[in-house]
Amino acid sequence: MEKRHRSMQRRTVLQGLASVSAGVSAGVSASMSALAVSPAARAADHTAEPPPETARPADVTTTPPRQWGPSAPPAYAPDPDVIVIDRTFRDLLFSAATLHRVWDKGTWLEGPAWSAEGRYLLLSDTVTSRQYRYLWETGEVTVFRPESYHSNGNTFDYQGRQISCEHFLRRVIRWEHDGSVRVMADRYEGHALNSPNDVVAHPDGSVWFTDPGYGDGFTEGHADEPGGDANPDGRIRWRIGEELIGEIGGLKRQQDHTFRIDPSGRIECVLTQERLPNPNGLCFSPDHSRLYVISTGKQAGGYGHDGDQAVHVFDVQKDNTLSNARLLTNMHFEGVQMGPDGMKADIFGNLWCGVSGPLGLCGVFVFNPEGQLIGRIRLPHGVSNLTFGGPKRNWLFMCAGESLYRLQVNTQGAGPA
């Protein structure tokens, strides 16, 4: 028995030597071929059986693994990570364009918005509470506002004024042309807002925004006072940071709403929590006859219902009410429930939606106006939000985690010019 055991050990060692030598050179491998173990012997020798392989997610989006950043070699064109599902998507692409990571020094980038007057892209870092700008002429990214009160969504209205959603102060503000700040919304029916998230401007001068509770925590804002839905046992020191500004935003989480700020300043609820729980990203169709709103998953301290992680569409009536609610897409893809976040429409009515999910699936999904998925953009991180920018509005800018990406396309954004 002992002799047989020594023989098995010798056979295993020789097999290992044969494997190593095969990786060194073909010639050496040939000279050692006599030491190879037959399939029958391998089956009989349990020590030679490889361990069972466990399931694991894909670790690359392309093969070979793609490199990113300024020093990365040029990508192939057409870009292998820009995937055509329906031929109509090909018409929206510039075939020679490739994806580029233009900056990776953020923490959690959000709210990209293009300034036509300034020729720069504005973006928020919700965690570090800063705003940055990407300068079109140089490609440089600089600090725009060193303290943004954990801003998230941004937009520019049809007069070129910057509008921002501030998590820490739980309000929507507008920067006037003279540099002053106007608070557009911080309360509704006597209650403080939660954490305004995404915002869009309408040609009639109104501003529409969502107010979920994703900023009701100290990572991207501040938690509720003790007893509030986002601080039920009072352990979170919710007033930390107040000494920096002498004030703090709302004190307790309320229900989630989607709001419209009338040009007169009146705040109207256009979608209650019951009609659309956990509203997040939103945008208009090019003719402003439709409003698209994303319902995302329940967050920490979430009040009431859980969202369905889908994109919903409503008809905008002449009195600014929303009707004919329907599902545009449930965001199911290859058996996975993807997580939509922010979105923008192009001039043809297609919807470009940032999504999170498994590596290899996350990035950007593009739907036609009927809700059919026509194309994808794969990135190594989920996309929180995106926008069209550049002088011709034909560059797609995507915020993904700590990085900003861009892609030249053959369409234009439908937002303010």
C-alpha positions in Angstrom: 0.0 0.0 0.0 2.8 2.4 0.9 4.6 1.5 -2.4 1.4 2.3 -4.4 1.1 5.7 -2.5 4.7 6.6 -3.4 3.9 5.8 -7.0 0.9 8.0 -7.0 2.9 10.9 -5.5 5.6 10.5 -8.1 3.0 10.5 -10.9 1.4 13.7 -9.6 4.8 15.5 -9.3 5.8 14.5 -12.8 2.5 15.7 -14.1 3.0 19.1 -12.5 6.5 19.3 -13.9 5.1 18.6 -17.4 2.6 21.5 -17.0 5.3 23.9 -15.8 7.7 23.0 -18.6 5.0 23.4 -21.2 4.7 27.1 -20.2 8.5 27.6 -20.7 9.0 26.5 -24.3 7.6 24.2 -26.9 10.9 22.4 -27.3 11.2 21.5 -23.6 7.6 20.5 -23.5 8.2 18.1 -26.4 11.1 16.5 -24.6 9.0 15.9 -21.5 6.0 14.5 -23.3 6.8 11.0 -22.1 6.0 12.0 -18.6 2.4 12.9 -19.5 -0.3 11.1 -17.6 -3.0 9.3 -19.6 -6.7 10.3 -19.2 -7.4 6.9 -17.6 -4.7 7.4 -15.0 -5.8 10.9 -14.3 -9.3 9.7 -13.7 -8.0 7.1 -11.3 -5.8 9.5 -9.4 -8.1 11.9 -7.4 -5.1 14.1 -6.5 -4.9 15.2 -10.2 -8.6 16.3 -10.5 -8.9 20.2 -10.6 -11.1 21.8 -7.9 -14.6 22.6 -9.1 -14.9 26.1 -10.5 -17.3 28.4 -8.6 -19.6 30.8 -10.4 -18.2 34.3 -10.6 -19.2 37.5 -12.5 -17.4 38.6 -15.6 -14.3 40.6 -14.7 -13.8 42.4 -18.1 -16.0 44.1 -20.6 -13.8 43.3 -23.6 -11.2 40.6 -24.4 -8.4 41.3 -24.0 -9.1 43.5 -21.0 -9.5 47.1 -22.0 -7.2 49.8 -20.6 -8.5 53.2 -19.7 -7.0 56.7 -19.1 -4.8 59.1 -20.9 -2.0 56.6 -21.4 -4.2 53.8 -22.7 -3.6 52.7 -26.2 -6.1 53.7 -28.8 -9.3 51.6 -28.9 -10.5 49.8 -32.0 -13.1 51.5 -34.1 -15.9 50.8 -34.1 -15.6 50.7 -30.4 -16.3 47.1 -29.1 -18.0 48.5 -26.0 -20.6 50.4 -28.0 -23.0 47.6 -28.9 -25.6 47.9 -31.6 -28.8 45.8 -30.8 -31.1 47.4 -33.4 -29.8 48.9 -36.6 -31.4 52.2 -35.8 -28.8 52.6 -33.0 -26.1 52.6 -35.7 -27.6 55.8 -37.2 -27.0 57.5 -33.8 -23.3 56.7 -33.7 -20.2 58.2 -35.2 -18.4 55.0 -36.3 -14.9 56.4 -35.8 -15.6 57.5 -32.2 -14.2 55.6 -29.2 -15.0 55.8 -25.5 -12.5 57.8 -23.4 -12.1 58.2 -19.7 -11.3 61.9 -19.4 -11.0 62.2 -15.6 -10.9 59.8 -12.6 -10.2 61.9 -9.5 -13.8 62.1 -8.2 -15.5 60.0 -5.6 -19.2 59.7 -6.7 -19.8 62.0 -9.7 -23.4 63.1 -10.5 -25.5 65.7 -12.2 -23.6 66.5 -15.4 -25.0 69.6 -17.1 -23.6 71.6 -20.1 -23.3 75.4 -20.0 -23.7 76.9 -23.4 -22.4 80.3 -22.4 -19.4 79.0 -20.4 -18.6 76.1 -22.8 -18.0 73.8 -19.9 -19.5 70.7 -18.3 -20.6 71.1 -14.7 -20.7 68.1 -12.5 -21.2 67.3 -8.8 -19.2 65.1 -6.4 -21.9 64.3 -3.9 -19.6 62.7 -1.4 -16.9 65.4 -1.2 -19.5 68.2 -1.5 -17.7 69.9 -4.5 -18.7 70.9 -8.0 -16.2 70.6 -10.9 -16.2 71.8 -14.4 -14.7 70.2 -17.5 -13.4 72.9 -19.8 -14.1 72.2 -23.4 -11.1 74.0 -24.9 -8.5 72.3 -22.8 -10.1 69.1 -21.4 -9.0 70.2 -18.0 -11.2 69.5 -14.9 -11.0 72.2 -12.2 -12.8 72.8 -9.0 -15.8 75.1 -9.7 -17.3 75.4 -6.2 -15.3 74.0 -3.3 -18.5 73.7 -1.2 -21.7 72.7 -2.9 -23.6 71.4 0.1 -23.6 67.9 -1.3 -25.2 68.9 -4.6 -26.5 66.2 -6.8 -28.6 67.0 -9.9 -27.8 70.2 -12.0 -29.2 71.8 -15.1 -29.1 75.1 -16.9 -32.5 76.7 -17.7 -33.4 78.4 -21.0 -31.8 81.7 -19.8 -28.5 80.0 -19.1 -28.8 80.0 -15.3 -27.5 77.2 -13.2 -30.0 75.2 -11.1 -28.7 72.7 -8.5 -30.2 70.2 -6.0 -28.5 70.4 -2.6 -28.7 67.4 -0.4 -27.3 68.9 2.8 -29.6 72.0 2.8 -32.4 69.9 1.2 -33.3 72.6 -1.3 -33.3 73.6 -5.0 -31.4 76.8 -5.8 -30.7 78.9 -8.9 -27.6 81.0 -9.5 -28.6 84.3 -11.0 -26.5 86.0 -13.7 -25.2 88.6 -11.1 -23.8 85.8 -8.9 -26.5 85.8 -6.3 -28.4 82.7 -5.2 -32.2 82.3 -5.1 -33.8 79.4 -3.2 -36.4 78.0 -5.5 -37.7 75.3 -3.2 -37.0 74.0 0.3 -40.5 73.2 1.7 -43.8 71.9 0.6 -47.0 72.4 2.6 -45.0 73.4 5.6 -42.7 70.4 5.5 -39.0 70.4 4.6 -37.9 68.6 1.5 -36.0 65.3 1.7 -33.0 65.6 -0.6 -33.8 67.0 -4.1 -32.1 64.6 -6.6 -32.6 65.4 -10.3 -33.9 68.5 -12.0 -35.0 69.6 -15.5 -36.0 73.0 -16.9 -39.1 73.6 -19.1 -39.3 76.3 -21.8 -42.3 77.9 -20.0 -39.9 78.9 -17.1 -40.9 76.1 -14.7 -38.5 73.7 -13.1 -39.3 70.0 -12.4 -37.5 67.9 -9.8 -37.6 64.7 -7.8 -37.3 64.5 -4.0 -36.4 61.0 -2.8 -34.3 60.4 0.3 -31.0 59.3 -1.0 -29.3 62.3 0.6 -30.8 61.6 4.0 -27.5 60.3 5.4 -24.2 61.7 6.4 -22.4 60.3 3.2 -24.2 62.6 0.8 -26.0 65.1 3.1 -27.2 64.7 6.7 -29.5 62.3 8.5 -32.9 63.1 10.0 -33.2 64.3 13.6 -33.6 61.5 16.1 -36.9 59.6 15.5 -36.9 60.5 11.8 -37.2 57.7 9.2 -33.5 58.0 8.3 -32.3 58.1 12.0 -34.9 56.2 14.0 -32.9 55.4 17.1 -31.0 58.7 17.1 -27.5 57.2 17.0 -26.4 59.2 13.9 -25.0 62.6 14.9 -27.1 64.4 12.4 -26.0 68.0 13.2 -22.3 67.4 12.4 -21.3 69.9 9.7 -23.8 72.5 10.8 -21.0 74.6 12.4 -19.5 75.1 8.9 -22.5 77.0 7.6 -24.5 78.0 10.6 -27.6 76.2 9.4 -28.9 72.8 8.3 -31.6 71.6 5.9 -34.8 69.9 6.8 -35.1 67.9 10.0 -37.2 64.9 9.2 -37.8 62.7 6.1 -41.2 63.2 4.4 -42.9 61.2 1.7 -41.3 61.2 -1.8 -42.7 63.4 -4.4 -42.0 64.7 -7.9 -42.5 68.5 -8.0 -43.0 71.4 -10.4 -41.9 74.9 -9.5 -44.1 77.3 -11.4 -42.5 80.5 -12.8 -44.4 82.4 -10.1 -42.5 80.4 -7.5 -45.4 78.2 -6.5 -44.5 74.6 -5.8 -46.9 71.9 -7.1 -46.7 68.1 -6.5 -47.1 66.4 -9.9 -46.5 62.8 -8.7 -47.2 61.6 -5.2 -45.4 58.7 -3.6 -48.4 56.5 -4.2 -48.3 57.2 -8.0 -44.5 56.8 -8.3 -42.4 55.7 -5.3 -38.8 56.6 -5.0 -38.6 59.0 -8.0 -35.0 59.6 -9.2 -33.9 60.6 -12.7 -36.3 62.5 -14.9 -36.4 64.2 -18.4 -38.8 65.5 -21.0 -39.3 64.2 -24.5 -38.0 66.7 -27.2 -41.5 68.3 -27.6 -42.2 68.3 -23.8 -45.4 66.3 -24.3 -44.0 63.4 -22.2 -42.2 63.2 -18.8 -40.1 60.2 -18.1 -39.4 59.4 -14.5 -37.3 56.6 -13.0 -38.5 54.7 -9.9 -35.5 53.3 -8.1 -35.0 50.9 -5.2 -35.7 51.5 -1.6 -32.9 53.4 0.1 -31.7 53.3 3.8 -34.5 54.8 5.9 -36.8 54.7 2.9 -40.3 56.0 3.7 -43.2 53.9 2.5 -43.1 51.9 -0.7 -40.3 50.4 -2.6 -39.6 51.5 -6.1 -39.6 49.1 -9.0 -36.3 50.1 -10.7 -38.2 50.9 -14.0 -38.7 53.8 -16.3 -42.2 55.2 -16.4 -43.7 57.7 -18.8 -46.6 60.2 -18.4 -48.4 62.6 -20.8 -48.0 66.2 -19.8 -51.4 68.0 -20.0 -51.9 71.7 -20.8 -52.6 72.4 -17.1 -49.2 70.7 -16.2 -50.8 67.6 -14.7 -49.6 64.2 -15.7 -51.9 61.5 -17.1 -51.8 58.2 -18.9 -49.2 56.6 -16.7 -47.5 53.6 -18.3 -44.3 51.6 -18.1 -41.7 52.3 -20.7 -39.3 49.6 -19.7 -38.9 47.3 -16.7 -35.1 47.3 -17.1 -34.8 43.6 -17.2 -31.8 42.5 -19.3 -30.3 39.0 -19.7 -32.1 37.8 -16.6 -30.8 40.7 -14.5 -32.8 43.5 -12.9 -30.7 46.5 -13.9 -30.7 49.7 -11.8 -31.5 52.9 -13.8 -30.5 56.2 -12.4 -30.3 59.3 -14.6 -31.3 59.8 -18.2 -31.5 62.3 -21.1 -33.5 62.4 -24.4 -31.9 63.1 -27.7 -33.5 65.2 -30.5 -35.1 62.1 -32.0 -36.8 61.1 -28.8 -34.5 58.3 -27.9 -33.8 57.8 -24.2 -30.2 57.4 -23.0 -30.3 55.9 -19.5 -27.4 55.3 -17.1 -27.6 51.9 -15.4 -25.9 50.0 -12.7 -25.5 46.2 -12.6 -23.0 43.4 -13.0 -19.7 44.3 -14.7 -20.2 43.7 -18.4 -23.8 44.8 -18.3 -23.6 48.2 -16.6 -23.1 51.5 -18.4 -25.7 53.1 -20.6 -28.9 51.6 -22.2 -30.5 53.4 -25.1 -34.2 53.0 -25.8 -36.3 54.3 -28.7 -39.5 56.3 -27.9 -41.5 53.0 -27.9 -39.3 51.6 -25.1 -37.3 49.1 -27.3 -33.7 48.6 -26.3 -31.7 49.5 -29.4 -28.1 49.9 -28.1 -25.8 49.7 -25.1 -22.5 51.3 -23.9 -20.5 49.1 -21.6 -18.3 50.8 -18.9 -16.4 49.4 -16.0 -18.8 51.1 -13.5 -22.5 51.8 -13.3 -23.5 55.2 -14.7 -25.2 57.6 -12.3 -26.2 60.2 -14.8 -25.3 61.6 -18.2 -25.8 64.5 -20.6 -25.1 65.8 -24.0 -22.5 68.6 -24.3 -19.9 70.2 -26.5 -20.6 73.2 -28.8 -22.8 71.1 -31.0 -24.3 69.0 -28.2 -23.1 65.8 -29.9 -20.8 64.5 -27.2 -22.2 62.2 -24.6 -20.7 62.7 -21.1 -21.2 59.9 -18.5 -20.6 60.0 -14.8 -19.6 56.6 -13.5 -18.4 56.4 -9.9 -15.2 58.4 -9.6 -14.7 58.8 -13.4 -16.0 60.9 -16.2 -16.3 59.4 -19.7 -17.2 60.8 -23.1 -18.3 59.5 -26.5 -18.9 61.5 -29.7 -22.3 60.5 -31.2 -24.3 61.3 -34.3 -27.2 62.9 -32.5 -27.8 65.8 -30.2 -29.3 66.3 -26.8 -32.8 67.7 -26.6 -32.2 69.9 -23.6 -31.8 73.7 -23.5 -29.5 74.9 -26.3 
